[in-house]
């Protein structure tokens, strides 16, 4: 009788421990994903508070995801070297220090040190470790559900981030978001003691040269994209630098691509020597795995571009508060959550390829509808239907891609998969933010200057001064900010009104151009969906890269 009672109690204890471990890992995933969306509704407020511009905030957001993209693979290797649990806890500590630094930041430099660098380094240790720790703490039958719940935690963070950021910024301060992250980190560190470590089956070798070359290649390429609005894509802008009569952007992007090519050549050489590489090139030869990575890249490129552009329209162009902006983005959050959680539950055997294609099409249609609907006279309601479609697309992709990549390779390579997968997502996020922002500012500048050139009410000397001052970029300003600047300069009322009208029209042109490039990217992604499997992958992969269909 006693033994009979003890068995259920023991099973209940194990189930309780499993739930606590899953909660810990899901909380880590939630925290990492939260930073990708929580601050976008507060861009204008944060920029004003720390004395920077929208372009400065664009640089900080891009740098955060870029640091993760540059270090994610190395972070996975460090976890295999020192133990995934230790890497997870060290990453949380570093991330917490970054959050504390950000919450106290007096200027953009300190903000980038805390948010972009320290939090990025912490995330590069945490995210690959989560993938491996799920594999070590749950049996093969439990893993699909565990991975799904961890992925759902990330989707919930992305969905609720704008609302959390809006509430904090409107009623308290954006700094409380990061202060709250410190508290969450402390709770995670206390709970993480129950997590079972994932000991490596061998002591890995870290390819230091490969890590440096890959990080430099990714960094140069994305930095080049980020500087296009100020330096120009090909022809150097007036007053900007020129290298051999071309914009430095061209050379930075070419150098980045060359370094990435050299990295893969170096990795192939290490494999031929029998030395452990940073990334096994054969892994990328796995059709299913590379297909999942490609779609992750496109998803996050479009997703983070949208999360950068739409809050700017709502908060700057329309002047909504951070809370109102977060509420307006709620339709995206609702359909994202519904699709990410509902599709696997309602249609567990649905074709991943079909779901991914429908998701990409939904994102494309949403971006096109919003691009067509934006006018200087449109209201905040114009974003509702497009955001419902874009959220549906994001959720559809989130419901499938994690299982596609994880099941493509054996369990013992889960940490490596986590590093590469998160590199792909963060590279897409950094390029998406940089590309959308640079296209928006470039088109805004050219549209503003063209409009005032055609306006006879503006004197020739004012037009000349505008061309001189805005030769690089025009700031993304609200009507209130521009009016204050014009009043301070003592501008004639008629000229000031003409400038306000030009700015209003130019903002919309810039936003539509950014949405257009995001829609084009989503359409391009459709050509790569053929690599996604047509049937649901098995719960646990048993084949290696060489066994995958090509």
C-alpha positions as CSV (number, residue, x, y, z in Angstrom):
1,X,0.0,0.0,0.0
2,X,2.8,2.4,0.9
3,X,4.7,1.6,-2.2
4,X,1.6,2.0,-4.3
5,X,1.1,5.5,-2.9
6,X,4.8,6.4,-3.3
7,X,4.9,5.6,-7.0
8,X,2.3,8.2,-8.0
9,X,3.8,10.7,-5.6
10,X,7.2,10.1,-7.3
11,X,5.7,10.4,-10.7
12,X,4.0,13.6,-9.6
13,X,7.3,14.9,-8.3
14,X,9.0,14.1,-11.6
15,X,6.2,15.8,-13.6
16,X,6.5,18.9,-11.3
17,X,10.2,19.1,-11.8
18,X,9.8,18.7,-15.6
19,X,7.2,21.5,-15.6
20,X,9.6,23.7,-13.6
21,X,12.5,23.0,-16.0
22,X,10.3,23.8,-19.0
23,X,9.1,27.0,-17.4
24,X,12.8,28.0,-16.8
25,X,13.9,27.4,-20.3
26,X,10.7,28.9,-21.7
27,X,11.3,32.0,-19.6
28,X,14.8,32.3,-21.0
29,X,13.3,32.1,-24.6
30,X,10.6,34.6,-23.6
31,X,13.2,37.1,-22.4
32,X,15.4,36.8,-25.5
33,X,12.4,37.3,-27.8
34,X,11.0,40.2,-25.8
35,X,13.8,42.5,-26.6
36,X,13.1,42.1,-30.3
37,X,9.8,43.8,-30.1
38,X,9.3,45.5,-26.7
39,X,11.2,48.8,-27.5
40,X,10.0,49.4,-31.1
41,X,6.8,51.2,-29.9
42,X,9.0,53.5,-27.8
43,X,11.6,54.4,-30.4
44,X,10.7,58.1,-30.5
45,X,10.5,58.4,-26.7
46,X,13.8,56.6,-26.1
47,X,15.5,58.7,-28.8
48,X,14.3,61.9,-27.2
49,X,15.2,60.8,-23.7
50,X,18.9,59.9,-24.5
51,X,19.4,62.7,-27.0
52,X,19.6,60.7,-30.3
53,X,17.6,60.3,-33.5
54,X,15.5,57.6,-35.1
55,X,18.6,56.6,-37.1
56,X,20.5,56.3,-33.9
57,X,17.9,53.9,-32.5
58,X,17.9,52.0,-35.8
59,X,21.6,51.5,-35.3
60,X,21.1,50.3,-31.7
61,X,18.4,47.8,-32.7
62,X,20.5,46.5,-35.6
63,X,23.6,46.2,-33.5
64,X,21.8,44.1,-30.9
65,X,20.7,41.5,-33.4
66,X,24.0,41.8,-35.3
67,X,26.1,41.0,-32.2
68,X,23.9,37.9,-31.7
69,X,24.3,36.9,-35.3
70,X,28.1,37.3,-35.1
71,X,28.5,35.3,-31.9
72,X,25.7,32.8,-31.9
73,X,27.7,29.9,-33.4
74,X,30.7,30.5,-31.2
75,X,28.2,30.7,-28.2
76,X,27.0,27.2,-29.0
77,X,30.6,25.9,-29.1
78,X,31.3,27.6,-25.7
79,X,28.3,25.8,-24.3
80,X,29.6,22.5,-25.5
81,X,33.0,23.3,-24.0
82,X,32.0,24.4,-20.5
83,X,28.6,22.7,-20.3
84,X,25.3,24.0,-21.5
85,X,23.8,24.7,-18.1
86,X,26.8,26.7,-17.1
87,X,26.7,28.6,-20.4
88,X,23.0,29.3,-19.9
89,X,23.6,30.7,-16.4
90,X,26.6,32.8,-17.4
91,X,24.7,34.1,-20.4
92,X,21.8,35.1,-18.1
93,X,24.2,36.9,-15.7
94,X,25.8,38.8,-18.6
95,X,22.3,39.6,-20.1
96,X,21.2,40.8,-16.7
97,X,24.2,43.2,-16.4
98,X,23.3,44.5,-19.9
99,X,19.7,45.1,-18.9
100,X,20.7,47.0,-15.8
101,X,23.2,49.1,-17.8
102,X,20.5,49.9,-20.4
103,X,18.0,50.9,-17.7
104,X,20.4,53.5,-16.4
105,X,21.8,54.6,-19.8
106,X,22.1,58.5,-20.1
107,X,23.1,58.4,-23.8
108,X,23.2,56.3,-26.9
109,X,26.7,55.0,-26.3
110,X,25.8,53.5,-22.9
111,X,22.5,52.2,-24.3
112,X,24.5,50.4,-27.0
113,X,27.0,49.0,-24.5
114,X,24.2,47.6,-22.4
115,X,21.5,46.6,-24.9
116,X,23.4,46.0,-28.1
117,X,26.6,44.5,-26.8
118,X,26.2,42.9,-23.3
119,X,22.6,41.7,-23.9
120,X,23.7,40.4,-27.4
121,X,26.7,38.5,-25.9
122,X,24.4,37.0,-23.2
123,X,21.8,35.9,-25.7
124,X,24.5,34.3,-27.8
125,X,25.3,32.0,-24.8
126,X,21.7,31.4,-23.8
127,X,19.8,30.6,-27.0
128,X,22.0,27.7,-28.2
129,X,22.1,26.3,-24.7
130,X,18.2,26.2,-24.5
131,X,18.0,23.9,-27.5
132,X,20.5,21.4,-26.0
133,X,19.0,21.6,-22.5
134,X,15.5,20.7,-23.9
135,X,17.1,17.6,-25.5
136,X,18.9,16.6,-22.2
137,X,15.9,17.2,-19.9
138,X,13.1,15.5,-21.9
139,X,12.7,12.1,-23.5
140,X,12.3,11.7,-27.3
141,X,8.5,11.4,-26.9
142,X,8.3,14.6,-24.9
143,X,10.7,16.8,-26.9
144,X,8.3,17.9,-29.7
145,X,5.9,19.3,-27.2
146,X,8.7,20.8,-25.1
147,X,10.3,22.5,-28.2
148,X,6.8,23.7,-29.2
149,X,6.1,25.3,-25.8
150,X,9.6,27.0,-25.8
151,X,8.9,28.3,-29.3
152,X,5.4,29.4,-28.2
153,X,7.0,31.4,-25.3
154,X,9.1,33.3,-27.9
155,X,6.0,33.9,-30.0
156,X,4.1,35.2,-27.0
157,X,7.0,37.6,-26.2
158,X,7.0,38.9,-29.7
159,X,3.3,39.3,-29.6
160,X,3.0,41.0,-26.2
161,X,6.2,43.0,-26.5
162,X,4.6,46.1,-28.1
163,X,1.9,46.2,-25.5
164,X,4.3,45.7,-22.6
165,X,6.6,48.4,-24.0
166,X,3.6,50.7,-24.6
167,X,2.3,50.4,-21.0
168,X,5.7,50.8,-19.4
169,X,6.6,53.9,-21.5
170,X,3.2,55.6,-21.2
171,X,2.6,55.1,-17.4
172,X,6.1,54.7,-16.1
173,X,9.3,54.8,-18.2
174,X,10.8,52.7,-20.9
175,X,13.7,52.1,-18.4
176,X,11.4,50.0,-16.3
177,X,11.2,47.4,-19.0
178,X,14.9,46.7,-18.7
179,X,14.8,46.9,-14.9
180,X,12.1,44.3,-15.0
181,X,14.3,42.1,-17.1
182,X,16.9,42.1,-14.4
183,X,14.3,40.7,-11.9
184,X,13.3,38.0,-14.4
185,X,17.0,37.0,-14.9
186,X,17.4,36.6,-11.1
187,X,14.3,34.3,-11.0
188,X,15.6,32.3,-13.9
189,X,19.0,31.9,-12.2
190,X,17.3,30.6,-9.1
191,X,15.2,28.1,-11.0
192,X,18.0,27.0,-13.3
193,X,19.6,24.9,-10.5
194,X,17.1,22.2,-11.1
195,X,17.9,21.9,-14.8
196,X,19.9,18.8,-15.8
197,X,23.0,19.6,-17.7
198,X,23.7,18.4,-21.2
199,X,27.3,17.1,-21.0
200,X,29.1,17.0,-24.3
201,X,30.2,13.6,-25.6
202,X,33.7,15.1,-26.3
203,X,35.7,18.2,-25.5
204,X,35.2,20.3,-28.6
205,X,37.8,22.5,-30.2
206,X,36.8,26.1,-30.9
207,X,37.9,27.3,-34.3
208,X,39.0,30.8,-33.2
209,X,40.1,31.9,-36.7
210,X,36.8,30.8,-38.2
211,X,34.9,32.6,-35.4
212,X,36.8,35.8,-36.2
213,X,36.4,35.6,-39.9
214,X,32.7,34.7,-39.9
215,X,31.9,37.5,-37.3
216,X,33.9,40.0,-39.4
217,X,32.2,39.0,-42.6
218,X,28.6,39.2,-41.2
219,X,29.5,42.5,-39.4
220,X,30.9,44.2,-42.4
221,X,28.0,43.2,-44.6
222,X,25.3,44.4,-42.2
223,X,27.2,47.6,-41.3
224,X,27.3,48.4,-45.0
225,X,23.5,48.0,-45.3
226,X,23.0,50.1,-42.2
227,X,25.1,53.0,-43.7
228,X,23.3,53.2,-47.1
229,X,21.0,56.0,-46.0
230,X,23.9,58.3,-45.2
231,X,26.6,57.1,-47.7
232,X,24.4,55.9,-50.7
233,X,24.2,52.4,-52.2
234,X,26.6,52.9,-55.1
235,X,27.2,56.6,-55.8
236,X,28.6,58.4,-52.8
237,X,26.2,61.1,-51.4
238,X,27.3,64.7,-51.3
239,X,29.5,65.3,-48.3
240,X,29.9,61.5,-47.7
241,X,33.0,59.4,-48.0
242,X,34.0,57.8,-51.4
243,X,36.4,54.9,-51.9
244,X,37.6,54.7,-55.5
245,X,34.7,56.9,-56.6
246,X,32.1,54.5,-55.1
247,X,30.2,54.6,-51.8
248,X,32.0,52.7,-49.0
249,X,28.8,50.6,-48.8
250,X,29.8,48.7,-52.0
251,X,33.2,47.8,-50.6
252,X,31.9,46.9,-47.1
253,X,29.3,44.5,-48.5
254,X,31.8,42.9,-51.0
255,X,34.4,42.5,-48.2
256,X,31.7,40.9,-46.0
257,X,30.7,38.4,-48.6
258,X,34.3,37.6,-49.4
259,X,35.0,36.9,-45.8
260,X,32.0,34.6,-45.5
261,X,33.2,32.7,-48.5
262,X,36.7,32.4,-47.1
263,X,35.1,31.2,-43.8
264,X,33.3,28.3,-45.5
265,X,36.5,27.4,-47.5
266,X,38.4,27.3,-44.2
267,X,35.8,25.2,-42.5
268,X,35.9,22.7,-45.5
269,X,39.7,22.6,-45.1
270,X,39.4,21.8,-41.4
271,X,37.0,18.9,-42.1
272,X,39.4,17.5,-44.8
273,X,42.2,17.6,-42.2
274,X,40.0,15.7,-39.7
275,X,39.9,18.8,-37.4
276,X,36.6,19.9,-35.8
277,X,35.2,23.0,-37.6
278,X,33.1,25.8,-36.2
279,X,30.4,24.8,-38.7
280,X,30.4,21.6,-40.6
281,X,29.7,22.6,-44.2
282,X,28.1,19.2,-44.7
283,X,25.4,20.3,-42.2
284,X,24.3,23.0,-44.6
285,X,24.1,20.4,-47.4
286,X,21.1,18.9,-45.6
287,X,18.2,20.0,-47.8
288,X,15.7,20.1,-44.9
289,X,18.0,21.9,-42.5
290,X,19.2,24.5,-45.0
291,X,15.6,25.1,-46.1
292,X,14.5,25.7,-42.6
293,X,17.4,28.2,-42.0
294,X,16.6,30.1,-45.2
295,X,13.0,30.5,-44.2
296,X,14.0,31.6,-40.7
297,X,16.2,34.2,-42.3
298,X,13.4,35.6,-44.5
299,X,10.8,35.4,-41.7
300,X,12.9,37.5,-39.3
301,X,14.0,39.9,-42.1
302,X,10.4,40.8,-42.9
303,X,9.3,40.6,-39.3
304,X,11.8,43.0,-37.8
305,X,11.5,45.3,-40.8
306,X,7.7,45.5,-40.0
307,X,8.3,46.0,-36.3
308,X,10.6,48.9,-37.1
309,X,8.5,50.6,-39.8
310,X,4.9,50.4,-38.5
311,X,5.6,51.7,-34.9
312,X,7.3,54.7,-36.5
313,X,4.3,55.4,-38.6
314,X,2.0,55.2,-35.6
315,X,4.1,57.0,-33.1
316,X,5.9,59.6,-35.2
317,X,3.7,60.2,-38.3
318,X,0.4,60.0,-36.4
319,X,1.7,61.1,-33.0
320,X,0.2,58.2,-31.0
321,X,1.5,57.4,-27.5
322,X,3.5,54.3,-26.9
323,X,0.5,52.6,-25.3
324,X,-1.8,53.5,-28.3
325,X,0.9,52.2,-30.6
326,X,1.1,48.9,-28.7
327,X,-2.7,48.6,-28.8
328,X,-2.7,49.2,-32.6
329,X,-0.2,46.4,-33.1
330,X,-2.3,44.0,-31.0
331,X,-4.0,42.5,-34.1
332,X,-0.7,41.2,-35.3
333,X,-0.1,39.7,-31.8
334,X,-3.4,37.9,-31.8
335,X,-3.1,36.2,-35.1
336,X,0.5,35.4,-34.5
337,X,-0.3,33.6,-31.3
338,X,-3.4,31.9,-32.7
339,X,-1.4,30.5,-35.7
340,X,1.7,29.6,-33.7
341,X,-0.2,27.6,-31.1
342,X,-3.3,26.6,-32.9
343,X,-1.9,25.1,-36.2
344,X,0.1,22.3,-34.4
345,X,-2.9,21.5,-32.1
346,X,-5.6,21.5,-34.8
347,X,-3.7,20.1,-37.7
348,X,-0.7,18.1,-36.2
349,X,-0.1,16.3,-39.5
350,X,-0.5,19.2,-41.9
351,X,2.2,19.7,-44.6
352,X,4.9,22.0,-43.3
353,X,5.6,23.2,-46.8
354,X,2.0,24.2,-47.4
355,X,1.8,26.1,-44.0
356,X,5.0,27.9,-44.7
357,X,3.9,28.9,-48.2
358,X,0.6,30.2,-46.8
359,X,2.4,32.1,-44.1
360,X,4.8,33.8,-46.6
361,X,1.9,34.7,-48.8
362,X,0.0,36.2,-45.9
363,X,3.1,38.4,-45.0
364,X,3.4,39.5,-48.6
365,X,-0.3,40.4,-49.0
366,X,-0.2,42.2,-45.6
367,X,2.8,44.3,-46.6
368,X,1.3,45.1,-50.1
369,X,-2.2,46.1,-48.6
370,X,-0.5,48.4,-46.1
371,X,1.8,49.9,-48.7
372,X,-1.2,50.7,-51.0
373,X,-3.3,52.0,-48.1
374,X,-0.8,54.5,-46.6
375,X,-1.5,58.1,-47.6
376,X,-0.9,61.4,-45.8
377,X,-4.6,61.4,-44.8
378,X,-4.8,57.8,-43.6
379,X,-5.5,57.0,-40.0
380,X,-4.2,54.4,-37.6
381,X,-7.1,52.1,-38.7
382,X,-5.2,51.5,-42.0
383,X,-2.8,49.1,-40.2
384,X,-5.4,46.7,-38.7
385,X,-6.1,44.3,-41.6
386,X,-2.5,44.2,-42.9
387,X,-1.3,43.4,-39.3
388,X,-3.8,40.6,-39.0
389,X,-2.4,39.1,-42.2
390,X,1.3,39.7,-41.3
391,X,0.8,38.2,-37.8
392,X,-1.0,35.2,-39.3
393,X,2.0,34.6,-41.6
394,X,4.6,35.0,-38.8
395,X,2.6,32.6,-36.6
396,X,2.3,30.0,-39.4
397,X,6.1,30.0,-40.0
398,X,6.8,29.9,-36.2
399,X,4.5,26.8,-35.9
400,X,6.6,24.8,-38.3
401,X,10.2,25.9,-38.8
402,X,11.6,25.0,-35.3
403,X,10.6,21.3,-35.8
404,X,11.8,21.3,-39.4
405,X,15.4,22.3,-38.4
406,X,15.7,20.4,-35.1
407,X,14.4,17.1,-36.7
408,X,16.8,17.4,-39.6
409,X,19.9,16.3,-37.7
410,X,20.7,13.9,-34.8
411,X,20.0,14.9,-31.2
412,X,23.7,15.1,-30.4
413,X,24.1,18.0,-32.7
414,X,21.2,20.0,-31.1
415,X,23.5,22.7,-29.6
416,X,25.2,23.2,-33.0
417,X,21.7,23.4,-34.6
418,X,20.7,26.0,-32.0
419,X,23.7,28.2,-32.8
420,X,23.3,28.1,-36.6
421,X,19.5,28.6,-36.4
422,X,19.8,31.6,-34.1
423,X,22.6,33.0,-36.3
424,X,20.2,32.8,-39.3
425,X,17.3,34.5,-37.4
426,X,19.4,37.3,-36.0
427,X,21.2,37.9,-39.3
428,X,17.8,38.3,-40.9
429,X,16.6,40.6,-38.1
430,X,19.6,42.8,-38.3
431,X,19.5,43.1,-42.1
432,X,15.7,43.6,-42.0
433,X,16.0,46.5,-39.6
434,X,19.0,48.0,-41.4
435,X,17.4,47.6,-44.9
436,X,14.0,48.9,-44.0
437,X,15.4,51.9,-42.1
438,X,17.9,52.8,-44.8
439,X,15.4,52.6,-47.6
440,X,12.9,54.6,-45.6
441,X,15.3,57.4,-44.8
442,X,16.8,57.5,-48.3
443,X,13.4,57.8,-50.0
444,X,12.2,60.3,-47.3
445,X,15.2,62.5,-48.0
446,X,14.9,62.5,-51.8
447,X,11.1,63.0,-51.6
448,X,11.4,65.9,-49.2
449,X,14.0,67.7,-51.3
450,X,12.0,67.1,-54.6
451,X,8.8,68.4,-53.0
452,X,10.3,71.7,-51.8
453,X,12.2,72.2,-55.1
454,X,8.8,72.1,-56.9
455,X,7.2,74.5,-54.4
456,X,7.3,78.2,-55.6
457,X,6.5,79.5,-52.1
458,X,9.9,78.4,-50.8
459,X,12.7,80.9,-51.6
460,X,15.7,79.7,-53.6
461,X,18.1,80.3,-50.7
462,X,16.0,78.1,-48.4
463,X,16.0,75.3,-51.1
464,X,19.8,75.6,-51.4
465,X,20.2,75.5,-47.6
466,X,18.0,72.4,-47.4
467,X,20.0,70.6,-50.0
468,X,23.2,71.4,-48.1
469,X,21.9,70.4,-44.7
470,X,20.2,67.3,-45.9
471,X,22.8,66.1,-48.3
472,X,23.3,63.0,-46.2
473,X,19.9,62.2,-44.6
474,X,16.8,63.9,-43.5
475,X,15.7,63.0,-40.0
476,X,12.4,61.2,-39.5
477,X,10.6,63.9,-37.6
478,X,7.0,64.3,-36.3
479,X,5.1,67.5,-37.2
480,X,5.5,68.7,-33.7
481,X,9.3,68.3,-33.8
482,X,9.6,70.0,-37.2
483,X,7.4,72.8,-36.1
484,X,9.5,73.4,-33.0
485,X,12.7,73.5,-35.1
486,X,11.2,75.9,-37.7
487,X,9.9,78.2,-34.9
488,X,13.3,78.2,-33.3
489,X,14.9,79.1,-36.6
490,X,12.4,82.0,-37.1
491,X,11.1,80.6,-40.4
492,X,8.4,82.5,-42.3
493,X,4.9,80.9,-41.6
494,X,4.2,80.2,-45.3
495,X,7.6,78.5,-45.7
496,X,7.1,76.6,-42.5
497,X,3.8,75.3,-43.7
498,X,5.3,74.2,-47.0
499,X,8.0,72.4,-45.1
500,X,5.5,70.6,-42.9
501,X,3.5,69.5,-46.0
502,X,6.6,68.3,-47.7
503,X,7.7,66.4,-44.6
504,X,4.2,64.8,-44.2
505,X,4.3,63.5,-47.8
506,X,7.9,62.4,-47.6
507,X,7.4,60.4,-44.5
508,X,4.7,58.4,-46.2
509,X,6.9,57.9,-49.3
510,X,9.6,56.6,-47.1
511,X,7.4,54.2,-45.2
512,X,5.8,52.9,-48.4
513,X,9.2,52.3,-50.0
514,X,10.3,50.3,-46.9
515,X,7.2,48.2,-47.0
516,X,7.7,47.7,-50.7
517,X,11.1,46.2,-50.1
518,X,9.8,44.0,-47.4
519,X,7.0,42.7,-49.6
520,X,9.5,42.0,-52.4
521,X,11.6,40.0,-49.9
522,X,8.6,38.0,-48.8
523,X,7.8,37.2,-52.4
524,X,11.5,36.1,-53.0
525,X,11.1,33.7,-50.0
526,X,8.5,31.7,-51.9
527,X,11.2,30.5,-54.3
528,X,12.9,28.7,-51.4
529,X,9.9,26.9,-49.8
530,X,10.5,23.8,-52.0
531,X,13.2,22.8,-49.5
532,X,10.7,22.6,-46.7
533,X,9.4,18.9,-46.3
534,X,5.9,18.1,-47.5
535,X,5.2,15.9,-44.5
536,X,5.7,16.4,-40.8
537,X,9.2,15.4,-39.7
538,X,9.6,12.6,-37.1
539,X,9.8,13.5,-33.4
540,X,13.5,12.7,-33.3
541,X,15.9,12.7,-36.2
542,X,18.0,9.6,-36.7
543,X,19.8,10.5,-39.8
544,X,22.8,12.8,-40.4
545,X,23.3,15.5,-43.0
546,X,24.7,13.0,-45.5
547,X,21.5,10.9,-45.3
548,X,19.2,13.8,-46.1
549,X,17.6,14.0,-49.5
550,X,19.2,16.5,-51.8
